[in-house]
Amino acid sequence: MIYTAIDTFYLTDEQLKNSPSRKDGIDEETETTLRIYGCDLIQESGILLRLPQAVMATGQVLFHRFYCKKSFARFNVKRVAASCVWLASKLEESPRKARQVLIVFHRMECRRENLPIEHLDPFSKKYAELKMDLNRTERHLLKEMGFICHVEHPHKFISNYLATLETPSELRQEAWNLANDSLRTTLCVQFKSEVVACGVVYAAARRFQVPLPENPPWWKAFDAEKSGIDDVCRVLAHLYSLPKAQYIPVCKDGDSFTTSNKSWDSPSRQVPKEGSLSGAPTNNDTNTPKASSTAVNLESGGSKGALIKAALDKLKESKKSDDDSKSMPNEGEARVPASKSKSEQRTEPSGERNKEREREREREKERSKGRDRDRGRDSDREREREDTERDRDKVKDRSHRSKDKGKDSGGHLEKPKHHSSRDRDHHSSYSSREKDRHRHYSYT
């Protein structure tokens, strides 16, 4: 059964005491210090990146949820804090680039640990590894939380509660500050936001000595219990009693933000094999300790017969060692031809297979050449057809033109049917003059 809701991530006191970090040998005090240190990094980086307070609050809640399922010994606090800021900025719709987040965390580490401030080149190998690790850690965050990253902060409840109780503005600011400080503790994974808001309001009212209604109790109107409010106040009091959190190196992958012991590209080391190889000669050299032990026994005995027996034993052992040394190369020579014959037997079928493959390749090449030739022939035929059709069209055009020219030269040009008004006037005047001349002058 899949259960999805807003309030899916709440743990009991026993679950917090048996956290994964505790199983790796990290005590409660160290875990608390590292949680506060990571939240300080998230808060400071959010200020430097000019992010709203909602982003920093969401990042701290994601940070606590992640380390409730994973150990501080396996994931570096600094890199997880950077991934929480980057993911929270996207969840709260105020995204920042990965380059900006990495540069800010690199600068923060240099200042906190009094290291020389170096520029983080975005085109360097170190930057590429940091960006890849940032993406990888973000995927770990989403995987461990089941992609359910919804967070409800106590701040919105605080403003509503104090407006209902009609408290002064100073009390509101104090309650707001306490709510921000509560994010450094595990209250966000122990109680709902309504209970944390009631505890913060109660602590702020106690500081400013502002009375709250008790008949009926004011916390019942906000779905809270007195025991939960007392637990919230006790956790906040313990937080303010602690000194400033300092980094404690417990991670196996490295303590620095920019460097890591993980070699993502290098092959795995074969330590046990090397140990077995180095241990072999020590186990085989058993002659020297035997000789030393015999010498000690001889000195203790001191008899001549024992000396003679020891000398004879040494001679026998030396002869055996010589025979073994002589027989070793013969065995090696005998093994060589056997290995050669096996290798030849293996190479013979492989050579035949290679020859068959080469023949198939040559056949495929010939087939491809034949196909290319056929295609070339077809293309040549098509070109010839196109050329002949063009020639025919040209001949037809020439014949038509010659016929038209013959008609124009042999026949008479037709007179235009439509004349202009000027031509009509000229023709009429010319005809009237001819008539008058014929009238007055007669030809005899």
Summary of the structure (lengths in Angstrom):
residues: 444
radius of gyration: 50.2
end to end distance: 139.4
largest distance: 195.0
contacts: 1129
relative contact order: 0.06
helix: 71%
strand: 0%
